[in-house]
Amino acid sequence: MPDAPVIAPSGLEATSCLLCGSINAQPFLTLTDMLLGLGGTFSLVRCRQCRLVYQNPRPAESAIGAYYPPEYDPFVAPPWTEWRIIPRLVQLHGPRKRWRLIERWAARRDGPRRILDVGCATGIFLAAGSHEWQKVGVELTEDAAAFARKAFGLTIHQGTLEAAPLTAGEFDVVTMWDVVEHLHHPRRTLERIGELLRPDGIFVFRVPNLDAWDARLFGRYWAGLDQPRHLFVPDEQTISRLLSATGFVEVDRQCLSGTYGVLVLSWRFWVQRHVQDARSRRRLERLVDNFATRLLLSPTLWIVDKVAKKGPLLTVVARPARA
Protein backbone atom coordinates (compact mmCIF):
# COMPACT_ATOMS: atom_id res chain seq x y z
CA MET A 1 0.00 0.00 0.00
CA PRO A 2 1.16 3.61 -0.61
CA ASP A 3 3.25 5.16 2.16
CA ALA A 4 1.73 7.93 4.27
CA PRO A 5 2.34 11.29 2.54
CA VAL A 6 4.51 13.99 4.07
CA ILE A 7 3.97 17.73 3.69
CA ALA A 8 6.45 19.30 1.31
CA PRO A 9 7.96 22.73 2.07
CA SER A 10 5.99 24.27 -0.82
CA GLY A 11 2.67 23.54 0.88
CA LEU A 12 2.02 20.60 -1.41
CA GLU A 13 2.43 17.05 -0.14
CA ALA A 14 4.82 14.43 -1.40
CA THR A 15 3.39 11.00 -2.11
CA SER A 16 4.50 7.55 -3.12
CA CYS A 17 2.90 5.78 -6.10
CA LEU A 18 -0.86 5.56 -5.65
CA LEU A 19 -0.95 2.09 -7.13
CA CYS A 20 2.06 0.12 -5.89
CA GLY A 21 3.48 2.35 -3.14
CA SER A 22 6.94 2.67 -4.67
CA ILE A 23 8.86 5.91 -4.19
CA ASN A 24 11.05 5.24 -7.24
CA ALA A 25 9.72 7.52 -10.01
CA GLN A 26 11.06 9.52 -12.94
CA PRO A 27 9.93 12.97 -14.11
CA PHE A 28 7.20 12.93 -16.74
CA LEU A 29 5.81 16.46 -17.28
CA THR A 30 5.65 19.81 -15.49
CA LEU A 31 2.42 21.67 -16.28
CA THR A 32 0.27 24.64 -15.38
CA ASP A 33 -3.50 24.73 -14.93
CA MET A 34 -4.58 25.15 -18.56
CA LEU A 35 -8.29 24.65 -17.89
CA LEU A 36 -8.98 27.29 -15.23
CA GLY A 37 -5.73 29.27 -15.23
CA LEU A 38 -5.17 28.93 -11.49
CA GLY A 39 -1.63 29.62 -10.32
CA GLY A 40 1.25 27.26 -9.78
CA THR A 41 3.16 24.56 -11.62
CA PHE A 42 2.49 20.86 -11.11
CA SER A 43 4.70 17.85 -11.70
CA LEU A 44 3.69 14.49 -13.08
CA VAL A 45 6.04 11.56 -12.53
CA ARG A 46 6.00 7.96 -13.78
CA CYS A 47 6.49 5.12 -11.34
CA ARG A 48 9.50 3.01 -12.36
CA GLN A 49 7.89 -0.08 -10.85
CA CYS A 50 4.28 -0.15 -12.13
CA ARG A 51 4.43 2.69 -14.73
CA LEU A 52 1.57 4.72 -13.23
CA VAL A 53 1.75 8.44 -14.03
CA TYR A 54 0.81 10.47 -10.96
CA GLN A 55 1.18 13.97 -9.54
CA ASN A 56 4.03 14.43 -7.05
CA PRO A 57 4.04 16.63 -5.09
CA ARG A 58 0.29 17.23 -5.06
CA PRO A 59 -2.24 19.45 -3.26
CA ALA A 60 -3.20 17.93 0.08
CA GLU A 61 -6.82 16.90 0.70
CA SER A 62 -7.22 19.97 2.89
CA ALA A 63 -6.05 22.27 0.07
CA ILE A 64 -7.39 20.65 -3.11
CA GLY A 65 -10.74 22.46 -2.86
CA ALA A 66 -9.09 25.67 -4.05
CA TYR A 67 -8.70 24.08 -7.48
CA TYR A 68 -12.44 23.36 -7.75
CA PRO A 69 -14.04 26.83 -7.85
CA PRO A 70 -17.80 27.29 -8.40
CA GLU A 71 -17.23 27.80 -12.14
CA TYR A 72 -15.69 24.33 -12.50
CA ASP A 73 -17.94 22.83 -15.15
CA PRO A 74 -19.35 19.75 -13.34
CA PHE A 75 -20.57 22.02 -10.51
CA VAL A 76 -22.42 24.50 -12.73
CA ALA A 77 -26.18 24.04 -12.38
CA PRO A 78 -27.67 22.74 -15.66
CA PRO A 79 -30.41 24.66 -17.54
CA TRP A 80 -33.15 22.56 -15.95
CA THR A 81 -36.38 24.47 -16.42
CA GLU A 82 -39.62 23.32 -18.00
CA TRP A 83 -39.49 25.75 -20.89
CA ARG A 84 -35.92 24.95 -22.03
CA ILE A 85 -36.53 21.57 -23.62
CA ILE A 86 -33.59 21.46 -26.06
CA PRO A 87 -30.88 22.17 -23.42
CA ARG A 88 -32.46 19.47 -21.28
CA LEU A 89 -32.32 16.91 -24.10
CA VAL A 90 -28.67 17.80 -24.76
CA GLN A 91 -27.86 17.37 -21.07
CA LEU A 92 -29.54 13.96 -20.99
CA HIS A 93 -27.93 12.47 -24.12
CA GLY A 94 -24.67 11.36 -22.50
CA PRO A 95 -26.21 10.13 -19.22
CA ARG A 96 -28.75 8.01 -21.09
CA LYS A 97 -25.94 6.28 -23.00
CA ARG A 98 -24.39 5.44 -19.64
CA TRP A 99 -27.68 4.04 -18.38
CA ARG A 100 -27.99 1.77 -21.42
CA LEU A 101 -24.59 0.30 -20.59
CA ILE A 102 -25.65 -0.24 -16.98
CA GLU A 103 -28.91 -1.92 -17.95
CA ARG A 104 -26.91 -4.27 -20.17
CA TRP A 105 -24.63 -5.47 -17.37
CA ALA A 106 -26.59 -5.08 -14.13
CA ALA A 107 -28.14 -8.23 -12.66
CA ARG A 108 -31.93 -8.55 -12.90
CA ARG A 109 -34.05 -8.72 -9.75
CA ASP A 110 -37.70 -9.07 -8.88
CA GLY A 111 -37.65 -5.97 -6.67
CA PRO A 112 -36.11 -2.50 -7.13
CA ARG A 113 -32.40 -2.25 -7.76
CA ARG A 114 -30.12 0.26 -6.04
CA ILE A 115 -27.43 2.42 -7.60
CA LEU A 116 -24.84 4.67 -5.97
CA ASP A 117 -23.15 7.44 -7.98
CA VAL A 118 -19.95 8.63 -6.28
CA GLY A 119 -19.04 12.19 -7.20
CA CYS A 120 -22.53 12.76 -8.57
CA ALA A 121 -22.09 16.56 -8.92
CA THR A 122 -25.48 18.14 -9.76
CA GLY A 123 -27.20 14.77 -10.16
CA ILE A 124 -27.84 14.80 -13.92
CA PHE A 125 -26.74 11.20 -14.42
CA LEU A 126 -28.92 9.81 -11.66
CA ALA A 127 -31.91 11.90 -12.78
CA ALA A 128 -31.66 10.45 -16.31
CA GLY A 129 -32.28 6.89 -15.12
CA SER A 130 -35.50 4.94 -14.81
CA HIS A 131 -37.71 5.46 -11.77
CA GLU A 132 -37.48 1.71 -11.21
CA TRP A 133 -34.05 2.30 -9.67
CA GLN A 134 -33.45 3.50 -6.11
CA LYS A 135 -30.81 6.19 -6.56
CA VAL A 136 -28.26 7.48 -4.07
CA GLY A 137 -25.42 9.94 -4.63
CA VAL A 138 -22.28 11.03 -2.81
CA GLU A 139 -20.94 14.50 -3.57
CA LEU A 140 -18.15 16.44 -1.88
CA THR A 141 -19.28 19.92 -2.98
CA GLU A 142 -22.10 21.38 -0.91
CA ASP A 143 -23.74 23.54 -3.60
CA ALA A 144 -23.79 20.73 -6.19
CA ALA A 145 -25.27 18.30 -3.65
CA ALA A 146 -27.94 20.85 -2.69
CA PHE A 147 -28.92 21.34 -6.34
CA ALA A 148 -29.25 17.58 -6.89
CA ARG A 149 -31.57 17.31 -3.90
CA LYS A 150 -33.71 20.30 -4.81
CA ALA A 151 -33.95 19.82 -8.59
CA PHE A 152 -34.38 16.05 -8.68
CA GLY A 153 -35.39 14.99 -5.19
CA LEU A 154 -32.36 12.70 -4.93
CA THR A 155 -30.85 11.22 -1.80
CA ILE A 156 -27.39 12.79 -1.68
CA HIS A 157 -24.77 12.32 1.03
CA GLN A 158 -22.58 15.41 1.09
CA GLY A 159 -18.96 14.56 1.90
CA THR A 160 -16.59 11.71 1.17
CA LEU A 161 -17.58 8.16 0.32
CA GLU A 162 -15.78 6.88 3.40
CA ALA A 163 -17.88 9.13 5.67
CA ALA A 164 -21.24 8.36 4.03
CA PRO A 165 -23.62 6.21 6.15
CA LEU A 166 -23.86 3.30 3.71
CA THR A 167 -24.26 -0.41 4.38
CA ALA A 168 -22.07 -3.16 2.97
CA GLY A 169 -23.66 -5.13 0.14
CA GLU A 170 -26.60 -2.78 -0.42
CA PHE A 171 -25.96 -1.71 -4.02
CA ASP A 172 -26.39 -3.43 -7.36
CA VAL A 173 -24.34 -0.78 -9.14
CA VAL A 174 -21.75 1.80 -8.10
CA THR A 175 -20.66 4.39 -10.66
CA MET A 176 -17.89 6.98 -10.80
CA TRP A 177 -17.93 9.23 -13.86
CA ASP A 178 -14.65 11.13 -14.31
CA VAL A 179 -13.92 10.82 -10.58
CA VAL A 180 -11.38 8.04 -10.00
CA GLU A 181 -8.48 10.14 -11.31
CA HIS A 182 -9.28 12.85 -8.74
CA LEU A 183 -8.86 10.53 -5.74
CA HIS A 184 -6.08 10.92 -3.20
CA HIS A 185 -6.47 7.27 -2.16
CA PRO A 186 -7.86 5.35 -5.16
CA ARG A 187 -7.09 1.90 -3.75
CA ARG A 188 -8.88 2.61 -0.49
CA THR A 189 -11.90 4.05 -2.29
CA LEU A 190 -12.22 1.13 -4.72
CA GLU A 191 -11.93 -1.34 -1.85
CA ARG A 192 -14.81 0.47 -0.12
CA ILE A 193 -16.86 0.26 -3.33
CA GLY A 194 -16.24 -3.48 -3.39
CA GLU A 195 -17.68 -3.71 0.12
CA LEU A 196 -20.80 -1.74 -0.84
CA LEU A 197 -21.61 -3.92 -3.85
CA ARG A 198 -23.66 -7.08 -3.79
CA PRO A 199 -21.66 -10.16 -4.84
CA ASP A 200 -23.17 -9.95 -8.34
CA GLY A 201 -23.03 -6.15 -8.48
CA ILE A 202 -21.05 -4.07 -10.94
CA PHE A 203 -18.69 -1.11 -10.68
CA VAL A 204 -18.81 1.24 -13.68
CA PHE A 205 -16.36 4.12 -14.05
CA ARG A 206 -14.84 6.41 -16.64
CA VAL A 207 -11.22 7.59 -16.61
CA PRO A 208 -8.82 9.36 -18.98
CA ASN A 209 -6.70 7.00 -21.06
CA LEU A 210 -3.05 7.92 -21.42
CA ASP A 211 -2.79 5.42 -24.30
CA ALA A 212 -5.34 7.41 -26.33
CA TRP A 213 -4.45 8.57 -29.84
CA ASP A 214 -4.91 12.25 -28.96
CA ALA A 215 -2.78 11.94 -25.80
CA ARG A 216 0.09 11.03 -28.10
CA LEU A 217 -0.86 13.76 -30.60
CA PHE A 218 -1.17 16.69 -28.16
CA GLY A 219 1.36 15.66 -25.51
CA ARG A 220 1.50 18.22 -22.70
CA TYR A 221 -1.59 20.00 -24.12
CA TRP A 222 -3.83 16.94 -23.88
CA ALA A 223 -6.93 17.83 -21.88
CA GLY A 224 -6.93 14.47 -20.10
CA LEU A 225 -3.94 15.55 -18.00
CA ASP A 226 -5.91 18.38 -16.32
CA GLN A 227 -3.43 19.44 -13.68
CA PRO A 228 -3.69 19.82 -10.74
CA ARG A 229 -7.11 18.14 -10.44
CA HIS A 230 -6.09 14.79 -11.94
CA LEU A 231 -3.89 13.26 -9.25
CA PHE A 232 -3.00 10.39 -11.55
CA VAL A 233 -3.54 9.59 -15.22
CA PRO A 234 -3.85 5.86 -15.96
CA ASP A 235 -3.17 3.98 -19.14
CA GLU A 236 -4.78 0.71 -20.18
CA GLN A 237 -2.31 -1.42 -18.22
CA THR A 238 -2.47 0.53 -14.95
CA ILE A 239 -6.29 0.52 -15.06
CA SER A 240 -6.15 -3.28 -15.09
CA ARG A 241 -3.60 -3.33 -12.28
CA LEU A 242 -5.70 -1.00 -10.12
CA LEU A 243 -8.76 -3.21 -10.52
CA SER A 244 -6.83 -6.39 -9.75
CA ALA A 245 -5.21 -4.84 -6.68
CA THR A 246 -8.57 -3.80 -5.25
CA GLY A 247 -10.50 -7.02 -5.78
CA PHE A 248 -12.24 -6.48 -9.11
CA VAL A 249 -12.43 -8.42 -12.37
CA GLU A 250 -12.95 -6.38 -15.54
CA VAL A 251 -15.82 -7.54 -17.76
CA ASP A 252 -16.10 -4.75 -20.34
CA ARG A 253 -14.15 -1.76 -21.58
CA GLN A 254 -15.23 0.75 -24.21
CA CYS A 255 -15.01 4.36 -25.34
CA LEU A 256 -18.56 5.47 -24.73
CA SER A 257 -18.41 9.21 -25.40
CA GLY A 258 -16.44 12.43 -24.99
CA THR A 259 -13.82 12.00 -27.70
CA TYR A 260 -14.75 15.08 -29.69
CA GLY A 261 -15.04 17.25 -26.58
CA VAL A 262 -11.56 16.29 -25.39
CA LEU A 263 -10.19 16.95 -28.89
CA VAL A 264 -11.69 20.46 -28.92
CA LEU A 265 -10.30 21.27 -25.48
CA SER A 266 -6.82 19.94 -26.28
CA TRP A 267 -6.75 21.94 -29.51
CA ARG A 268 -7.77 25.06 -27.59
CA PHE A 269 -4.93 24.56 -25.09
CA TRP A 270 -2.42 24.18 -27.93
CA VAL A 271 -3.70 27.28 -29.74
CA GLN A 272 -3.69 29.42 -26.61
CA ARG A 273 -0.07 28.54 -25.97
CA HIS A 274 1.24 29.01 -29.52
CA VAL A 275 -0.85 31.84 -31.00
CA GLN A 276 -0.50 35.31 -29.52
CA ASP A 277 -3.08 37.28 -31.50
CA ALA A 278 -6.53 37.01 -29.89
CA ARG A 279 -8.45 37.17 -33.16
CA SER A 280 -6.30 34.47 -34.74
CA ARG A 281 -6.76 32.30 -31.65
CA ARG A 282 -10.56 32.55 -31.89
CA ARG A 283 -10.50 31.66 -35.59
CA LEU A 284 -8.27 28.64 -35.03
CA GLU A 285 -10.38 27.44 -32.12
CA ARG A 286 -13.54 27.68 -34.23
CA LEU A 287 -11.79 25.71 -36.99
CA VAL A 288 -12.24 22.59 -34.85
CA ASP A 289 -15.09 23.60 -32.54
CA ASN A 290 -18.03 23.70 -34.95
CA PHE A 291 -20.78 21.39 -36.17
CA ALA A 292 -19.34 20.89 -39.67
CA THR A 293 -15.96 19.75 -38.35
CA ARG A 294 -17.63 17.48 -35.84
CA LEU A 295 -19.69 15.90 -38.61
CA LEU A 296 -16.61 15.52 -40.82
CA LEU A 297 -14.61 13.85 -38.04
CA SER A 298 -17.42 11.58 -36.85
CA PRO A 299 -16.51 8.49 -38.96
CA THR A 300 -12.85 8.67 -37.92
CA LEU A 301 -13.67 9.20 -34.25
CA TRP A 302 -16.17 6.33 -34.37
CA ILE A 303 -13.42 3.99 -35.62
CA VAL A 304 -11.04 5.27 -32.93
CA ASP A 305 -13.65 4.69 -30.21
CA LYS A 306 -15.52 1.56 -31.27
CA VAL A 307 -12.95 -0.40 -33.25
CA ALA A 308 -9.53 0.61 -31.92
CA LYS A 309 -10.84 1.60 -28.45
CA LYS A 310 -8.19 4.30 -28.28
CA GLY A 311 -10.42 7.22 -27.31
CA PRO A 312 -9.37 9.61 -24.53
CA LEU A 313 -12.02 8.39 -22.08
CA LEU A 314 -12.37 4.73 -21.17
CA THR A 315 -15.56 3.42 -19.56
CA VAL A 316 -14.91 0.22 -17.63
CA VAL A 317 -17.32 -2.32 -16.15
CA ALA A 318 -15.98 -4.54 -13.37
CA ARG A 319 -17.34 -7.09 -10.90
CA PRO A 320 -16.10 -8.02 -7.42
CA ALA A 321 -13.69 -10.92 -7.74
CA ARG A 322 -15.58 -12.75 -4.99
CA ALA A 323 -18.49 -13.19 -7.42
Summary of the structure (lengths in Angstrom):
residues: 323
radius of gyration: 19.6
end to end distance: 23.9
largest distance: 62.1
contacts: 1020
relative contact order: 0.13
helix: 38%
strand: 23%
